[in-house]
Amino acid sequence: MYFAEAMNDYNKLSPEEQAELYQKFLQDPDSFYEKAEIDQLKEALRKNYKERFLTMTRLMKMSLMLSKAKITHTPLSANKNE
């Protein structure tokens, strides 16, 4: 079984097939990451302009929110009665 096809249905594989897939991953992990990257690109190309626009505006809003965020730290006291 070709590992790219097996990655989509990993939970449906038998324990022997899962072990074989794991061994292939140990031998060549880069091919698994390349496959995942290509799958993400293909999925992005399937989206229409409205979906892309909505995703971009959501990311812009998050970026703006995070750029304005302040991180504060208050040390915890050892004794809560203080």
Buried (B, 14 or more C-beta within 10 A) or exposed (E): EEBBEBBEEEEEBEEEBBEBBEEBBEEEEEEBEEEEEEEEEEEEEEEEEEEEEEEEEEEEEEEEEEEEEEEEEEEEEEEEEE
